Amino acid sequence: MKDIVSRVRNTILENDLIGRGEKILLAVSGGADSTAMLYIMHELSKDLNFSIGVASFNHKIREEASYEIEFVRNIAKSLNLQFLEGEFDVLKAAKKAKRSVEDIAREKRYEFLFGIKEKYGFQKISVAHNLDDFAETVMLHLIKGTGLSGLIGIKPISFNGIVIHPLIEIEKQEIEEYLKERNITFIVDFTNYSLDYLRNRIRHQIIPIILSVNPNFKSEVYNLSKVIQEDDEFLNFISNRDLSALKIGEEFSLISFKGLPLFEKRRIMKAILGESASFERIERIIKEICEMKRKVNIAKDSYFVQNGKTFWIEQKTPFSLDKEHSLVTPGKTAINEISLEIFTEIAEERPQIKLDKHTVLFDLEKVSVPLKIRFRKKGDRVLIENGTKKLQDLFTDLKIKEGERHKIPLLVDANGNILWVIGIRRSSLAKLSESTKKSLILKASFNKA
């Protein structure tokens, strides 16, 4: 077997982890893995023509953390390397946010590393995940539930090419042997032995049993993940291609979707749902949409809606249906949630201005004030030339997509009558006539971000 340094070198070259002349930030805690990574990367930097700096982050979880920062600082100084440090009270933040300590710690650690990378001009961040970490991650995903992507584990390069894992093919035992042979000291974090954490139970209880059956388990998992990654990338390519073909503006072709194989339906639905995706939710939505159920709940206030030809995501109105916004008259009314501004003026008699769907006039004496802005409600009707019409039918006649209707604001008078479907159509109420003495001018401006 090649020595550990040569194998890390091969991992870097085979996966194109580092370009010549690049500046790499090493995340070092002082533990065995990151300490070994520091010495190995320092040795390889001359051969592969890259430079390194060292960063250490104090999560303020353990009292000895300050000593560990100083330990890493001294190694960096002995190797004549730039050293950068940060800290954050993870326990306090986790308690306040009611989130796990592990999640907050990882989030703040990477936030620190990415900040340092940008500030000091590093191209990559190197972390010390090894083959044991890789196998544990796959097992963790299996236990919690996962698809193909979860079986890929830790890629040699992640975060869109920013974070690299040069030790990913090296076992923990080999790392400790490397340190022992070179008489390199490191810090032992005893929380890694606590069975309070699921990862540690996998590490110390589950994987040893598997290794007793197959000593090559970790390498076999790694090889499997490489095959899965290639398959997953191909399946994603197909699904993304067909997702683009399904799109019709903001909607998706239901007819084409129903003709796809199940694996594509799942992947496409996962892409559409984003963070709302779960296996159970995806399966239910596919089943109900294909059974022609008109409206399927995705999450709170979110729905998949279909009309037999297309489907789309519909959100409830951005406001509570009971909430109304008073119109400033004269003056400006801003509704930031939909980037709408309405300007009102009062003019004598009939002003000579160009009218369109964004500019309307009303006879001020015929308007019941105060005027308000709200969104649609069940049973809304609007008065037009031929009598009253359901707002829903008006939207249908004007070919306004169902997924957009909840976003359209309405101007109503003190009695709740719709005066203006803003940006769409004026009602027939409060029209100007020969006897009009004062006019109310309204101009709507939608500022698209």
N, C-alpha and C positions, 0 to 999 in steps of 0.2 A: 504493500500500500504506500502511495506517495505520502510525503510528509505534509502536515497540515497547511503550511504556508503555500506549497505548490498547488494544493487542491483549492485553496481560496483564490489563488491566482487564476486557476482554470475557470472557477465559477464567475469571476469578474469578466474574463475574456469571452467565455461562451455565451454569457447573457448580456454582454455589452453594458456592464454596469457603470463603467467610468470611461470618459473620453480623455485623451491625452491633454495635459495642461489644466484639467479641471481642479477646482478647489472643493474638497469634501469635508463636511462637518461631521465629526464622530460623536454620537450620543453615548457618553460613558458614565456609568454609575459607580464604578469601582468593583463591581461583582466579577466573577470569573469570566463570563462571556464577553462583556464589554472591555475588560482589561486585556484579554487575549486579542480581541479585535484591534484595540489601539496599537499594540506592539506589532501585530501582523501587518496592519495597514501602513504603519510607519516603515516597516521593512520593504513592503512592496511599492511604496510611493516613489522610490528612486528608480526602480526597474520599470514601472509602468508610467512614469512621468506624470504624477499628480501630486497635489499638496493637501495637507490635512490641518484641521483645527479641532479643538476638543471643547465639548459643551457638557455641562453637568447641571442637573435640575434637582432642587431640594423640595420634595413634596410636603415636608414638615409633618410627616406621619410618625417618624421615629426620632428619639432624642439623638441617636448616633448619626443622623443624616448630615449634620454640620461637619462632623469628623470625616465622613465619606467624601464630601465636597473637597475638603482640604487634602485628602488622600489623592484624589484625581488631579487636583491642581499641582501637587508635587510631582506626579508622574509627567504631566504635560511640561512642567518646567524643566525636568531632567532631560526631556527629549527636545527641548527648545521649541515647543509648540504653543500656538496661541490658545489661551484658555478663556472660556466664557461661562458664566453661571447665571442661574435664575432660581426663583423660589415662589411657592404659592401654598397657602394654607388649604390643602385639599380636604381635610376632615371638616373644617368649618363650612366650606363651600358645599360639600356633599350633604351635610346635615341641613343646610339652608334650602338647597334645591331638592331635597328628598330623593337623591340619586345615589347609586353605588359609589363607594370610594374608588374602586378600580376604574370606572368610567370617567369620573372627574379627573383622576390622576393622569390617565392616558390623554384625555382632551387637552388639559393644561400643559402637559409635557410637550405634545406636538405643537401646540400653539406657541410655546417658547422656542422650540427648535426652528419652526418655520419663520418666526420673527427674526431670529439670529441669522438664519440663512439669507434673508432679504437684506438685512441691515449691513452685513459684512461681506456680501458678494459671494457666498458659497453656491455652487451649482447643484450639489446633492447632499442628502443627509444619510449617513450610514448608521444602521442600528444592528444589534448583535444577536438577532434571532438565529437559533441553530436548528439542527434536524430534530432534536427532542421537542423544541417549541412547535415545530411544524406538525409533528405527529399529534401533539397535545391539542393543537388548534383544530385539526381535522376531527379528532374525537369529540372535542367540545361542540363543534358544529353538528356532528351526528347526534349527540345526546340531546341538544336543544331543538333539533329539526332543521333540515337544510335541503337544498337542491344541488345540482351539479356544481354550481359556483362555490358552494361552501366546502366541497370536497377538494377544491384546488388548494385550500390552505393559504400559506403565505407565499406570494410570488417573489422571485428574486429581486424584482423591481416593482414598486407600487407607487401610489399617489401620483399618477400620471408622469412617471419617470423621475420623480424627485427623491423618493426614499429607496435605498438599496439595502440588501441583506447578504453581504458577502460570505457569512458563515452558515448559510442556510443548509448546506450539504454536510456539515460537520457535526458529529455527535457530541453531546455534553461531556462524556467520558474522555473523548479525544482532546477536548479543550483543556480539561483539568490536567491531563497528562502532559500537554504542551507546556502549561504553566509550571508544573512540577519539575520537568526536565530543565527548564531555564531558570529555576529558582525565582520565579516572579510571584510576588505576594498579591493577594486580592482580598476583598471584603466578602464575608459570608452574611447574607441577609436571611435571618432566621424566619422571617415571615414566609419565605418560600417553602417552609416545611409545615406550615400551619394548615390543618385539614379543614379550616373554616372556609377556605376558598375552593370552589369547584375545580379549577385548573390544577390545584395541588393534589386534590383527591384523584384526579385522572393521572397525574404524574407519579404519585407514590403508591397508588392502590390498583388502578385498572391496568395501566400499561405494563407494569412488571408481570402481571398474570399473563398478558398476551405474549410478552417476550419469552416467557417460559414455554410457550407453544411454538412460537416462531421468532428466533433471535434476530431475524432480519426484518422484523415488522416495520421499523421506522423507514428503512430504505425502500421497502415494498410500497408503503403508503406514498412516499415521495415519487416513486416511479409511476404509480397509478395516477397521481395528481397531474403529472406532466401530460399523460395521455388524455385525461379529462379536460385539461385546460385547452388543448388543441381542438377537441370535440366541441367544447363549450364556445370557443371563439367562432367556429364554423357555424354552429347553430344560431349564434347571435347575429352573424352576418346575414343569414337567410331571414331571420325574424325581423331585423331592422330594415332590410330591403322591402319586405312585404308590408311592414308597418307603414313605410312611406307611401307604398302603393294604395293602402287602405284610406289614407287621409283625403278628405274632401273639405278643405278649409279647416274649420275647427271640429269637424265631425269625421266619423269613420264609416266605411261601407260595411253594413251588416251582412249583405248578401255575400261579399267576398270573404268576410271573416268566418262565416259559417262553413265555407268550403275548405278552410285550412285544416291541416292535421292538428291533433290535440296539443302536441308539443309546442307548435307555433302559437296557438291560441293562448296557452299559458304564458309564454314568454312575452307576447305582445301585450297581454293584459297586465303583466307585471311591469312592463315599461310604462304603460299608461297610468297605472295606479301610483307608481313611485313608492314613497315611504308608507303609503296606505296598504301596500301589498302584503298578503299572507296567503299561505297555501289554501286555507279554508275559504277565504274571501274570493280568491281567484276562481276556485272550482265552482263556488255558488254563483258567481256572476256569469261565468261562461254558460252554466246550465240554464239559468233563468233568462238570459238574453236570447240564447238559441231556442228556448221554448216560447219566445216572443212575449215575455213579460214586459210590459211597457216601461216600468220604472223600477230600478233595483238600487237599494241603499248600499252605498260603498262604505261611508263612515258618517260621522255626525255632520249633518247639513250638506252631504255630498251624495249625488245620485248618478247612476248610469240611466240614460233615457233613450228609447229607440222608437222609431216610427214605422218599422217594417222594412225600411230601406237603409237607414243610417242609424248610428248610435253616437252619443256624446256624453260628456260629463256636465252635470248641471249643479250649480251651487245655489243654496238659498240666497235671497237678497242679502247684500252686505250689511243691511240694517235690520233691526227688529221690525216686523211688519207694523208694530204699534207705534214706532218712533216716527215722528214727523219733524221736518225742518222748516222753521218759519222763514218766509221770504222777506228780505230787507227791501223796503219800498220808500223812497228811491234809494239806490245804492247797489252794493254787490253782495251776493250770497255765494259762499264757497262750500262745496261738499267734497272734501278731500278724498273720501273713500273711492269715488268714481272720477276724480279729477274734473269736476264740473264747476263752472262759475256762471252765475246768472246775473246780468246787469239790468237794472230797472231804472226807467226814467218816467217822469210825468210830463206830458206835453199838452199845450193848448190845442184844442180842436184836433184835426187830423194831420199828423206830420207827414212830410213827403220823404219816406224812406223805402228802401227795397225790402220786401218781405220774402222770407223763405222758411224752410223748416226749422231754422235756428233763430229766426227773428219774427216775432209776432206782436200784434196790437190788440188791445182790448179797450172797450168803452169803460172808463174807470167808474162811472156812476152805476153801471150794470153789474159790477163785480162785487160779490160779498166777501168782505175782508174779515180777518186776516187771511192772506194766501199762504199756502204751505206746499212743501215738496215731500212726496213719499214714493213708495214703490207699490207694485200691483198687489191687490187683495182679491180674494175669491169673490166672484160676482161683480167685479168692476164693469161699468158700462160707460160709454162716451157718446155724447150727442153729435151727430154729423148731419149732413144735408137731408138725408132720407129718414131721419129718426134716430133712436138710440141703437147702439150696437155693442155687443159684448167686446170687451177689450181683447179677449183671446181671439175672437173672430177677426178683429181688425188686424192683429198681428199676423194671422194666417193669410188674410187677403194681401197684405203688404210683403208677404214672403220673408218675414223676420224669423230667423232660426229660433227654435225653442230654447236652445242653450243660451241665447242672448236676452230673452224676454225679461228675465228677472232683474236685469241690470238697468232697464230703461226707467228713468225717473218720470214722475207725473206731477204736474202742477194742479192743485185742487183749491177750491174756494172754501169759505167758512162752513159751507153746508156739505162738503165732501164731494162736490161735483167736479169732474175732471175737466179742466179748462184746456190743458195742453199735454199731449204725450210728447214730452220734451225731445226735440231733435227728430221727431217723426211726423206729427200731425197736430194741428190746432183743432179744438172742438168748435161747434157752431154757437157756443155760448158767448154772450157779451160782445157781439159784433159791433163795429162802428157804423154809425148812420149819419144822416144829415143833421140830426139834432145833437150829435156828440159834442160835448163841451171840453172834456178832458180825456186824453188818451194815455193808456199805460203801455209803455214800450218795454219789451223783454227780449234780451239777446242771450243766447246760450253758447257757451264755449267749452268744448271738451278738450282738455289738454292731455294728449296721449303721451305717456312716458316713453 
